[in-house]
């Protein structure tokens, strides 16, 4: 994935807009322009992981989510089982949407760590609940490569509560507590 990910790369529009009310179908096109012919698509890999009981991750470069104020740019990854986005930098509006759909937004403390994760690597994040509650940093273990990476958790107190509740709908259902 390149260093700039735009709305059209996350969730293509155009002729696909007619699918917006059908999230399972629309999600099949997530990162469509970045998929390689003859290889499983991002959506296929994410669904396989989700169906096997594993959470998915998106690893991105600078300005991840640039221009993606559309909720589907977070809703479709949530449907596919993505639970964390780790980026060099996140765009503000997209970060809000990620939190609303219970996807943990993280940024690399060292942007060079972006290159230490490849598609298919197994990542582990210990102590997520405690980190979401109050931490400013969290460690991610790339089990495949045997390396640990540090990431920043930059969230408001309200965003932390929303993530802990499992997203904005659950947070609101619970009275915003």
C-alpha positions as CSV (number, residue, x, y, z in Angstrom):
1,X,0.0,0.0,0.0
2,X,1.3,3.5,-0.8
3,X,1.9,6.3,1.6
4,X,-1.3,8.1,0.7
5,X,-4.6,6.2,0.9
6,X,-7.6,8.2,-0.4
7,X,-11.3,7.5,0.0
8,X,-11.4,5.9,-3.4
9,X,-8.7,3.4,-2.4
10,X,-10.4,2.6,0.9
11,X,-14.0,2.4,-0.4
12,X,-14.4,3.0,-4.1
13,X,-17.6,4.9,-5.2
14,X,-18.8,5.6,-8.7
15,X,-20.7,2.7,-10.1
16,X,-20.5,0.9,-6.7
17,X,-22.6,3.5,-4.8
18,X,-25.7,1.5,-5.6
19,X,-24.3,-1.1,-3.2
20,X,-24.1,1.2,-0.1
21,X,-27.2,-0.2,1.4
22,X,-25.8,-3.8,1.1
23,X,-22.7,-3.7,3.3
24,X,-21.7,-7.3,2.8
25,X,-21.6,-6.8,-1.0
26,X,-20.1,-3.3,-0.8
27,X,-17.3,-4.5,1.6
28,X,-16.1,-6.9,-1.2
29,X,-14.7,-3.9,-2.9
30,X,-12.7,-2.5,0.0
31,X,-9.2,-1.5,-1.2
32,X,-10.3,-2.7,-4.7
33,X,-7.7,-0.6,-6.6
34,X,-4.9,-2.1,-4.5
35,X,-5.8,-5.7,-5.0
36,X,-3.5,-7.7,-7.3
37,X,-4.9,-9.8,-10.1
38,X,-4.9,-13.5,-9.4
39,X,-4.4,-13.1,-5.7
40,X,-7.1,-13.1,-3.0
41,X,-8.5,-9.7,-2.4
42,X,-8.2,-7.8,0.8
43,X,-11.9,-8.5,1.5
44,X,-11.5,-12.2,0.9
45,X,-8.5,-12.4,3.2
46,X,-10.3,-10.4,5.9
47,X,-13.4,-12.5,5.7
48,X,-11.4,-15.7,5.9
49,X,-9.6,-14.4,9.1
50,X,-13.0,-13.2,10.5
51,X,-14.6,-16.5,9.9
52,X,-11.7,-18.3,11.5
53,X,-12.2,-16.2,14.6
54,X,-9.3,-13.8,14.1
55,X,-9.5,-10.1,14.0
56,X,-8.1,-8.2,11.0
57,X,-5.8,-5.2,10.9
58,X,-5.1,-2.5,8.3
59,X,-1.5,-1.2,8.2
60,X,-1.3,2.1,6.4
61,X,1.1,5.0,5.6
62,X,0.6,8.7,5.9
63,X,-2.7,10.5,5.8
64,X,-4.7,7.2,6.1
65,X,-8.3,8.0,5.4
66,X,-7.7,11.2,3.6
67,X,-11.0,12.4,2.3
68,X,-12.9,9.5,3.8
69,X,-15.6,11.2,5.8
70,X,-17.9,8.5,4.4
71,X,-19.0,6.1,7.2
72,X,-18.6,3.1,4.8
73,X,-14.8,3.6,4.8
74,X,-15.0,2.4,8.5
75,X,-18.3,0.3,8.3
76,X,-17.0,-2.1,5.7
77,X,-13.8,-2.9,7.5
78,X,-15.8,-3.5,10.7
79,X,-18.0,-5.9,8.8
80,X,-14.9,-7.7,7.5
81,X,-13.6,-8.2,11.0
82,X,-11.0,-5.4,11.1
83,X,-10.4,-4.4,14.7
84,X,-7.4,-2.1,14.4
85,X,-5.9,0.4,12.0
86,X,-2.2,1.1,12.4
87,X,-0.9,4.0,10.4
88,X,1.9,6.5,10.1
89,X,-0.8,9.2,10.4
90,X,-4.6,9.1,10.5
91,X,-6.9,11.8,9.2
92,X,-9.1,13.3,11.9
93,X,-12.6,12.6,10.5
94,X,-11.7,9.0,9.5
95,X,-10.3,8.4,13.0
96,X,-13.7,9.5,14.5
97,X,-15.5,7.1,12.1
98,X,-13.1,4.2,13.0
99,X,-13.8,4.8,16.7
100,X,-17.6,4.9,16.1
101,X,-17.4,1.5,14.4
102,X,-15.2,0.0,17.2
103,X,-12.0,0.0,15.3
104,X,-8.9,1.0,17.3
105,X,-6.9,3.7,15.5
106,X,-3.2,3.6,16.3
107,X,-0.2,5.5,14.9
108,X,3.4,4.2,14.8
109,X,5.7,5.9,17.3
110,X,8.4,5.2,14.8
111,X,7.1,5.6,11.2
112,X,9.9,3.3,10.0
113,X,8.0,0.4,11.7
114,X,5.5,0.6,8.9
115,X,7.9,-1.4,6.8
116,X,8.2,-4.1,9.5
117,X,4.7,-5.4,8.8
118,X,3.7,-7.3,5.7
119,X,0.4,-8.7,4.5
120,X,-0.2,-12.0,6.2
121,X,1.9,-11.3,9.3
122,X,0.4,-12.3,12.5
123,X,0.1,-9.4,14.9
124,X,-0.7,-9.6,18.6
125,X,-1.8,-6.8,20.9
126,X,-1.8,-7.6,24.6
127,X,-3.8,-5.5,27.1
128,X,-6.0,-3.8,24.6
129,X,-8.8,-3.0,27.1
130,X,-6.5,-1.5,29.7
131,X,-4.6,0.5,27.0
132,X,-7.9,1.9,25.5
133,X,-9.0,2.9,29.0
134,X,-6.0,5.0,29.8
135,X,-2.7,4.4,28.0
136,X,-1.0,6.7,25.5
137,X,1.1,3.9,24.0
138,X,0.6,0.2,23.3
139,X,3.0,-2.6,22.1
140,X,2.2,-4.6,19.1
141,X,4.1,-7.9,18.5
142,X,4.7,-9.0,15.0
143,X,4.7,-12.7,15.8
144,X,5.7,-13.6,12.2
145,X,8.9,-11.5,12.3
146,X,9.6,-11.7,16.0
147,X,9.7,-8.0,16.5
148,X,7.8,-5.6,18.8
149,X,6.5,-2.2,17.7
150,X,5.2,0.7,19.7
151,X,2.2,2.6,18.8
152,X,0.4,5.8,20.0
153,X,-3.2,5.8,21.2
154,X,-4.4,9.3,20.7
155,X,-8.0,9.3,21.9
156,X,-10.3,11.7,23.9
157,X,-11.9,10.4,27.1
158,X,-15.2,10.0,25.2
159,X,-13.6,8.1,22.4
160,X,-12.1,5.7,24.9
161,X,-15.5,5.1,26.3
162,X,-17.0,4.5,22.9
163,X,-14.3,1.9,22.0
164,X,-14.8,0.2,25.4
165,X,-18.5,0.0,24.7
166,X,-17.9,-1.6,21.3
167,X,-18.7,1.4,19.2
168,X,-21.0,4.4,19.2
169,X,-24.3,2.5,18.9
170,X,-23.5,0.4,22.0
171,X,-22.2,3.5,23.8
172,X,-25.4,5.4,23.0
173,X,-27.6,2.4,23.9
174,X,-25.9,2.3,27.3
175,X,-26.8,5.9,28.0
176,X,-23.3,7.3,27.1
177,X,-21.8,6.0,30.3
